[in-house]
Amino acid sequence: MNKIKQKLAAGQVVTMFNPDFASPRLVEYLGGFGLDVVWIDAERMSYDFERIEEMTRAARLAGIAAVARPWLNDAGLITRYFDCGVDGIMVPHVEDGATARRMVDIVRYARPRDHAEKIVIIMVETPAAIERIAEIAAVPGVDVINIGVNDVALALGFPGQPEHPQVTALLETAIARVVKGGKTAGLNVLTNWEERMPWLISKGVRWLNVRTINIIARGARQYTDLLKRHGA
């Protein structure tokens, strides 16, 4: 069993970061800070197959896992990602158990010999999908159910307000259903880490996502604020 699945089985927290830049060197550097997984978001970024392969290689050098998100839930595309060496797949836009089952079958097809070692993350991004989380969680082979907080906020009519009380209430329901179903719940940490991270962990979240641009922005603001306070 790979070490990420070992941590999940033990109920430990797994930390995943989105590098936000198509930079293998950045993956290798950030991988040295105790994070567990790099998330190669090919749904939103300009990654081609060669760059995904390079970033996966950088992750391996750093001793961390690599997970890719495709822009389409297509069998051929997902198979090529595994051929590039990724350790897992993060599947967007899953609305029901049947779709989740099909994604697991694709992983088994792509990696017939070691599919059990691969990480399968199912993304739930709408209130309708949250209503069906129990059937998604019942699918064998699904490791993590990641709740897309910004997408849920948009669907509820609160775009750009992932911490709106109605969004938070639905997130709590979703997390509880994932945990009850025996799967690992995943969510974004966002930017207010001091409050957000303890809250997520207390609710049962064991897969935490953070964006590199948020890490950089926070450090840059602290630095420039310090300069301003000293009259620079």
C-alpha positions in Angstrom: 0.0 0.0 0.0 1.4 3.4 -0.9 2.1 5.8 2.0 -0.8 8.2 1.1 -3.3 5.3 1.4 -1.6 4.2 4.6 -2.2 7.7 6.1 -5.9 7.6 4.9 -6.4 4.2 6.4 -5.0 5.4 9.7 -7.3 8.5 9.7 -4.3 10.9 9.4 -4.5 14.2 7.6 -3.1 14.3 4.1 -2.1 17.7 2.7 -2.3 18.5 -1.0 -1.1 21.7 -2.7 -1.9 23.1 -6.1 1.4 24.6 -7.5 -0.6 27.0 -9.7 2.4 27.3 -12.0 3.6 24.7 -14.5 6.9 24.4 -12.8 8.6 21.0 -11.9 11.2 22.9 -9.9 8.5 24.5 -7.7 6.9 21.1 -7.1 10.2 19.7 -6.0 10.9 22.7 -3.8 7.5 22.8 -2.0 7.6 19.0 -1.7 10.4 19.5 0.8 8.2 21.2 3.4 6.2 18.2 4.7 3.3 18.3 2.2 2.1 15.0 0.9 0.6 15.5 -2.6 0.9 17.8 -5.5 -2.3 18.5 -7.4 -1.7 19.0 -11.2 -4.9 20.8 -12.2 -5.1 20.2 -15.9 -8.8 21.3 -15.9 -7.7 24.9 -15.3 -4.1 25.2 -16.3 -2.0 24.9 -19.5 -0.4 21.5 -18.7 0.3 19.3 -21.7 1.2 15.6 -21.3 5.0 16.2 -21.3 4.8 18.8 -18.6 2.6 16.5 -16.5 5.2 13.8 -16.8 7.9 16.3 -15.8 6.0 17.5 -12.7 5.2 13.9 -11.7 8.9 13.1 -11.9 9.7 16.2 -9.7 7.1 15.0 -7.2 8.8 11.6 -7.1 12.2 13.2 -6.5 10.6 15.2 -3.6 9.2 12.0 -2.1 5.5 13.1 -2.6 2.6 11.8 -4.7 1.2 13.4 -7.8 -2.5 13.7 -8.5 -3.9 15.1 -11.8 -7.3 16.5 -12.6 -8.5 16.1 -16.2 -10.5 18.7 -18.2 -12.8 15.8 -19.3 -13.8 12.6 -17.5 -12.6 10.7 -20.6 -11.1 7.2 -20.4 -8.4 7.9 -22.9 -7.3 11.1 -21.2 -7.2 9.6 -17.8 -5.3 6.6 -19.1 -2.7 8.9 -20.6 -2.3 10.7 -17.3 -1.5 7.4 -15.6 0.9 6.6 -18.4 2.6 9.9 -17.5 3.2 8.5 -14.0 0.6 10.1 -11.8 -0.3 8.4 -8.6 -3.9 9.3 -8.7 -6.7 11.1 -10.4 -9.1 13.8 -9.1 -12.3 13.5 -11.1 -14.5 16.7 -11.4 -18.2 17.1 -12.0 -19.4 13.8 -10.4 -23.1 13.9 -9.6 -24.0 10.3 -8.7 -22.8 6.9 -7.7 -23.0 5.6 -11.3 -20.5 8.2 -12.5 -18.2 7.5 -9.6 -18.3 3.8 -10.4 -17.4 4.5 -14.1 -14.4 6.6 -13.0 -13.2 3.7 -10.8 -13.6 1.3 -13.7 -11.5 3.6 -15.9 -8.7 3.5 -13.3 -8.9 -0.2 -13.2 -8.7 -0.3 -17.0 -5.8 2.1 -17.2 -3.8 0.3 -14.4 -4.9 -3.3 -14.4 -1.9 -4.5 -12.3 -1.7 -1.8 -9.7 -5.0 0.1 -9.7 -5.5 -0.6 -6.0 -2.4 1.5 -5.3 -3.8 4.5 -7.2 -5.6 7.3 -5.4 -9.1 8.0 -6.7 -10.6 11.4 -5.6 -14.2 12.2 -6.6 -15.2 15.8 -6.7 -18.7 16.8 -5.5 -19.5 20.3 -6.6 -23.2 20.9 -6.4 -26.0 20.6 -3.9 -27.6 17.9 -6.0 -24.4 15.8 -5.8 -24.2 16.4 -2.1 -27.7 14.8 -1.9 -26.2 11.7 -3.5 -23.0 11.6 -1.5 -24.1 8.4 0.3 -24.3 6.5 -3.0 -21.0 8.0 -4.2 -19.3 6.9 -0.9 -20.7 3.4 -1.3 -18.6 2.9 -4.5 -15.6 0.6 -3.8 -12.3 2.0 -5.0 -13.2 5.7 -4.2 -10.6 7.0 -1.6 -11.6 10.6 -1.2 -14.7 12.7 -1.8 -13.6 16.3 -2.3 -16.2 18.9 -1.8 -15.8 21.9 -4.2 -16.6 24.7 -1.8 -16.5 27.5 -4.4 -18.6 25.6 -6.8 -21.2 24.8 -4.1 -21.2 28.5 -3.1 -21.9 29.5 -6.7 -24.7 26.9 -7.1 -26.3 28.2 -3.9 -26.3 31.7 -5.2 -23.4 33.0 -3.2 -20.5 33.4 -5.8 -17.2 34.2 -4.2 -18.6 33.6 -0.7 -17.4 30.1 0.3 -17.8 30.9 4.0 -21.4 32.1 3.7 -23.5 30.6 6.6 -25.7 28.6 4.1 -22.6 27.3 2.3 -21.0 26.3 5.6 -24.2 24.5 6.8 -24.3 22.5 3.6 -20.6 21.7 3.8 -21.1 20.3 7.4 -23.9 18.1 6.1 -21.7 16.9 3.2 -18.7 16.2 5.4 -20.8 14.2 7.8 -22.3 12.1 5.0 -18.8 11.3 3.6 -17.5 10.3 7.0 -20.6 8.2 7.7 -20.1 6.5 4.3 -16.6 5.4 5.3 -14.7 7.7 2.9 -12.2 10.5 3.5 -13.6 14.0 3.2 -11.5 16.6 1.4 -11.8 20.4 1.3 -9.9 23.6 0.5 -8.2 25.4 3.4 -8.7 28.8 1.6 -6.8 31.7 3.1 -7.8 32.1 6.8 -5.8 29.1 7.9 -5.7 29.8 11.6 -9.5 29.4 11.8 -10.3 27.3 8.7 -7.9 24.4 9.2 -8.9 23.5 12.8 -12.5 23.8 11.9 -12.2 21.4 9.0 -10.2 18.9 11.0 -12.7 19.1 13.8 -15.5 18.3 11.4 -13.8 15.2 10.2 -11.9 16.4 7.1 -8.7 14.5 6.5 -7.7 15.7 3.1 -6.7 19.4 3.0 -6.0 21.4 -0.2 -4.1 24.6 -0.4 -3.1 26.8 -3.3 0.5 28.0 -3.8 -0.7 31.4 -4.9 -2.3 31.8 -1.5 0.9 30.9 0.3 2.9 33.3 -1.9 0.4 36.1 -1.5 0.2 35.7 2.3 4.0 35.9 2.6 4.3 38.8 0.2 1.6 40.8 2.1 3.3 40.2 5.4 6.6 41.3 4.0 5.3 44.5 2.3 3.2 45.3 5.4 6.3 45.1 7.5 8.1 47.4 5.2 5.3 49.9 5.4 5.2 49.8 9.2 8.9 50.7 9.2 8.5 53.5 6.7 10.1 51.8 3.7 
